[in-house]
Amino acid sequence: MINLNNDQIKAKIRDFCLILNKKCDNCCNKTRLKTKWEIF
């Protein structure tokens, strides 16, 4: 896993969630923890 500080991780999760939210509603909250690991 790439070492990132919390702000960078949150930014990547937020950006990824924005992509997910274009495909379905409330994906961000439902997949937040799973997404955190998958994006790396």
Backbone bond lengths (Angstrom), bond angles and torsions (degrees), N, CA, C in turn:
res aa  C-N    CA-C-N  psi(-1)  N-CA   C-N-CA  omega(-1)  CA-C   N-CA-C  phi
1 M - - - 1.464 - - 1.537 110.25 -
2 I 1.299 116.05 140.82 1.448 120.48 177.51 1.532 109.02 -72.52
3 N 1.313 116.49 134.86 1.461 119.75 178.96 1.524 110.72 -81.04
4 L 1.312 115.81 115.49 1.456 121.05 178.49 1.515 108.84 -129.34
5 N 1.304 116.81 151.26 1.462 118.19 175.67 1.526 108.72 -76.02
6 N 1.322 116.51 168.35 1.460 121.19 -174.84 1.525 113.13 -57.83
7 D 1.327 117.17 -38.31 1.465 119.97 -179.53 1.519 111.22 -64.43
8 Q 1.328 116.18 -40.04 1.460 119.98 179.70 1.529 110.58 -68.17
9 I 1.327 115.87 -39.80 1.463 119.94 178.12 1.529 110.16 -63.46
10 K 1.322 115.96 -46.16 1.463 119.93 -179.98 1.524 110.76 -61.74
11 A 1.327 116.65 -37.99 1.455 120.16 179.82 1.524 110.47 -65.49
12 K 1.327 117.07 -41.88 1.460 119.71 179.33 1.518 111.28 -67.20
13 I 1.318 115.83 -40.38 1.470 119.12 177.43 1.522 109.86 -62.83
14 R 1.331 116.32 -43.81 1.471 120.25 -179.34 1.524 110.29 -61.54
15 D 1.340 116.65 -44.95 1.459 120.28 -179.77 1.523 110.64 -63.33
16 F 1.335 116.06 -41.25 1.456 120.04 -179.49 1.518 110.34 -66.74
17 C 1.339 115.69 -39.34 1.466 120.57 178.70 1.525 110.85 -63.41
18 L 1.321 116.78 -36.64 1.459 119.74 178.70 1.526 110.22 -61.78
19 I 1.336 115.30 -37.88 1.467 119.68 178.00 1.526 109.13 -66.19
20 L 1.326 116.41 -45.36 1.466 120.38 -179.32 1.524 110.87 -62.79
21 N 1.330 115.96 -39.52 1.460 119.62 -176.68 1.516 112.50 -66.22
22 K 1.334 116.73 -18.17 1.464 119.40 176.29 1.521 110.32 -75.00
23 K 1.337 115.87 -20.55 1.458 120.83 -176.87 1.521 112.85 -98.54
24 C 1.333 116.33 -29.77 1.465 118.65 -179.63 1.520 110.02 -157.80
25 D 1.310 117.14 159.60 1.460 122.01 -177.82 1.525 111.70 -80.91
26 N 1.326 115.70 139.61 1.469 122.03 173.83 1.519 114.36 62.35
27 C 1.340 117.36 21.06 1.467 118.85 178.49 1.522 111.16 -65.48
28 C 1.323 115.72 -34.36 1.461 119.15 -175.99 1.519 111.66 -57.26
29 N 1.321 117.13 -53.32 1.462 120.20 -177.36 1.522 112.33 -66.78
30 K 1.321 116.63 -35.76 1.465 120.48 -176.62 1.528 111.80 -73.79
31 T 1.341 116.57 -29.64 1.461 118.75 -173.64 1.526 113.17 -116.08
32 R 1.323 117.27 12.29 1.464 121.01 -173.87 1.541 112.62 -53.17
33 L 1.325 117.82 -52.62 1.461 119.96 -177.03 1.526 111.49 -67.86
34 K 1.334 116.12 -41.44 1.458 120.21 179.25 1.528 110.20 -63.99
35 T 1.320 115.63 -43.23 1.454 121.32 -178.65 1.529 111.06 -62.59
36 K 1.319 116.45 -37.42 1.460 121.06 -177.53 1.530 110.79 -52.78
37 W 1.318 116.94 -39.95 1.459 120.30 -178.03 1.519 112.13 -86.17
38 E 1.319 117.64 -33.24 1.459 120.53 -176.06 1.518 113.13 -70.66
39 I 1.354 117.61 -27.43 1.457 118.93 -175.76 1.521 112.32 -74.07
40 F 1.336 117.95 -11.57 1.462 118.84 -178.82 1.517 110.31 -96.36
